[in-house]
Amino acid sequence: MSAAMVQMPALWTSAEAAAATGGRAEGAPWVATGVALDSRSVASGDLFVALKGETADGHAYLADAFKRGAVAAMVHEIPAARPMRPLLVVPDTMAGLMALATRARDRARPQVIAVTGSVGKTGTKEALKLALAAHGSTYASAGNLNSSTGAPLALARMPADAVYAVLEMGMNRAGEIGPNSRVARPHGAIVTTVEPVHLQFFPSVEAIADAKAEVFEGFAPGAFAVLNRDNPHFDRLAAKARAHGADRIIGFGAHTLAEARLIDVGLSESESTVVAEILGKRIVYRLPVPGRHWSMNTLAVLGAVAALGLPLEPSLAALTRLSVLKGRGLRQTVRLADGGSFELIDDSYNASPVAVAGALDILGRIHPPSRGRRIAILGDMRELGDAGPGLHAGLAPSVTSNHVDKLFLVGPLMRHLVEALPAGIVQAHTQTSAEMAPIAAGAVRDGDVVTVKGSLGTNMAPIVAALSARGGVDGGR
């Protein structure tokens, strides 16, 4: 059967959506199979929610949404050129989206686990989705839908038959996670770690920890929190979790008091072998992804599985299918048009000091062929405030200890890393990724291993595209 012939299950009827939002359905009855906020992402059968933001108003894109297949639009302003399509008229579309999210949570009644942290949120969410799907129907927020609008959108898309739900929650300012937690009412939460990320908007890392702790504000009765026992903010987070009603705190990490404890990890360039103890049970498992951070994140996942009272064995089997996502460490072989090939590690989606250090550690564990070189292409890490210069310079030990042969840098803040490194390592430093793309693409040769990483705002994607364009790309891993 072709994809076009697959019948998508009903998600919302016009009557259900009107009842959930207190809105008024106008036009013919409809059945939506999805929900969308951006007209460009509308799929056939979606309910389009016309949000009004600081820079754009969804009401201006109703025609585009209907052209792309929306069955109805939620609006709080009826346009003068009224579309001849069904509308769901509500007092405020943002409130309407939150109402849909609340209703979706109530009708499904799944076990909800919220995932947040300075780094590793999306990877941990995907790993937990795999682990819980081994026990029952599991829904997880798609991609990185974790913002003040993305998280309620993820809930509004949740099917009514979900047994488990994994919801990612992110922020770059205080007060953003709390409202989403209160709608989701999680039975448990994972905080991967607290690091100096988005420091531009906070007076201290402790304030970042407090903003992450908002994930506990909506805790359902009997909830649990899975927290990084190796992080200096563990006690602060644990106290806040208990204050919001957590019955149980599970620490994960290498710390001797961690209940999901890392005993040993064997790292290669393509996989990890983990020896751990989960709530007193010793286990050994293999992950088809490299990096100590993956081992740590899966400890958090297994801690959550155990906290739900589920057996570990099905989840461990599921984790052998774990894979990295595009822009988050996806490794591909690029076949050069003139012969030979090089390895491209696309970790370009975002960056922070701890994440860049992790990416360089993975690069350092890879052994290129005899002619090959380890090449890192790094872009500015954004939103670090006054700490930015020092944190960029502080990457120097990770560059040298992981034997990076050639370094290409993008952005004004990377000047501080240039000044912190010995001469000869940095091959080029440009202000923009567009300037760097042809330079980097022209520098690679047969046998090289190339890592690309930088903050989303630095836009490292053109560099990945230029490298990929050097030849044919084999499947990612």
HELIX and SHEET records of a PDB file:
HELIX    1   1 ALA A    3  MET A    5  5                                   3    
HELIX    2   2 SER A   14  THR A   21  1                                   8    
HELIX    3   3 SER A   39  SER A   41  5                                   3    
HELIX    4   4 GLY A   58  TYR A   61  5                                   4    
HELIX    5   5 LEU A   62  LYS A   67  1                                   6    
HELIX    6   6 THR A   93  ALA A  108  1                                  16    
HELIX    7   7 LYS A  121  ALA A  133  1                                  13    
HELIX    8   8 GLY A  150  ALA A  156  1                                   7    
HELIX    9   9 ILE A  177  ALA A  184  1                                   8    
HELIX   10  10 LEU A  199  PHE A  201  5                                   3    
HELIX   11  11 VAL A  205  LYS A  212  1                                   8    
HELIX   12  12 ALA A  213  PHE A  216  5                                   4    
HELIX   13  13 PHE A  234  ALA A  243  1                                  10    
HELIX   14  14 ARG A  292  ALA A  307  1                                  16    
HELIX   15  15 LEU A  312  LEU A  319  1                                   8    
HELIX   16  16 PRO A  353  ARG A  365  1                                  13    
HELIX   17  17 GLY A  385  ALA A  387  5                                   3    
HELIX   18  18 GLY A  388  ALA A  393  1                                   6    
HELIX   19  19 ALA A  396  SER A  401  1                                   6    
HELIX   20  20 PRO A  412  MET A  414  5                                   3    
HELIX   21  21 ARG A  415  ALA A  420  1                                   6    
HELIX   22  22 SER A  433  ALA A  443  1                                  11    
HELIX   23  23 LEU A  456  THR A  458  5                                   3    
HELIX   24  24 ALA A  461  SER A  468  1                                   8    
SHEET    1   A 2 TRP A  12  THR A  13  0                                        
SHEET    2   A 2 VAL A  31  ALA A  32 -1                                        
SHEET    1   B 5 ARG A  24  GLU A  26  0                                        
SHEET    2   B 5 LEU A  87  VAL A  89 -1                                        
SHEET    3   B 5 ALA A  72  VAL A  75  1                                        
SHEET    4   B 5 ASP A  46  VAL A  49  1                                        
SHEET    5   B 5 GLY A  34  ALA A  36  1                                        
SHEET    1   C 9 THR A 138  ALA A 140  0                                        
SHEET    2   C 9 TYR A 164  GLU A 168  1                                        
SHEET    3   C 9 GLN A 111  THR A 116  1                                        
SHEET    4   C 9 GLY A 188  VAL A 191  1                                        
SHEET    5   C 9 PHE A 224  ASN A 228  1                                        
SHEET    6   C 9 ARG A 248  GLY A 253  1                                        
SHEET    7   C 9 ALA A 260  LEU A 267  1                                        
SHEET    8   C 9 SER A 272  ILE A 278 -1                                        
SHEET    9   C 9 LYS A 281  LEU A 287 -1                                        
SHEET    1   D 7 VAL A 426  THR A 430  0                                        
SHEET    2   D 7 LYS A 406  VAL A 410  1                                        
SHEET    3   D 7 ARG A 374  GLY A 379  1                                        
SHEET    4   D 7 VAL A 449  LYS A 453  1                                        
SHEET    5   D 7 SER A 341  ASP A 347  1                                        
SHEET    6   D 7 LEU A 330  LEU A 336 -1                                        
SHEET    7   D 7 GLY A 471  VAL A 473 -1                                        
END                                                                             
